[in-house]
């Protein structure tokens, strides 16, 4: 059996399937405030924001894209006289799949998102200088949320736990002292905002 003609035919149907989903589905857009904290003992909760767009294939299932920006801050105590302060930002750009669990005014939902996480890290070693690095890591996050449908608008709040892949712990030698610090790969993120275009459930 020759697979090339079959693959060509399937690829030929792809635009038709996309147009069909667009015709049967409904687009929704959202904007939200974001807060994040690294899963690390000396981390601080920092603010940010984000946007997303999704296509509802049915009133209870949607796929889409999301982008967020949130500040980061955590400290690493190497010794009683050496405290390393890490600041920077986490910028996830992810694909999403959402499942709504009920209909009506209150709608809990589950989300799985995966994609690229830009991790900007600025490290300040007390009295020994400042260092900056930018990492690009793959990652994913399960998310739980609840939406309140009010006419054409929906208010929502949600929380996720992000897992980044790849170790990027840092170190620097200043004169005779070697400073080392961890780079957390797990983060709690919390969002709250407003969405338009969430379809009505029958």
Secondary structure, DSSP 8 states (H G I E B T S, - for coil): --HHHHHHHHHHHHHHHHHHHHHHSEEEEEEEEEEEEESSTTB--EEEEEEEEEEEEETTEEEEEEEEEEEEEEEEEEETTEEEEEEEEEEEEEEEEEEE---SSEEEEEEEEEEEEEEEEEEEETTTEEEEEEEEEEEEEEEEEEEEEETTEEEEEEEEEEEE-S---EEEEETTEEEEE----EEEEEEEEEEE------
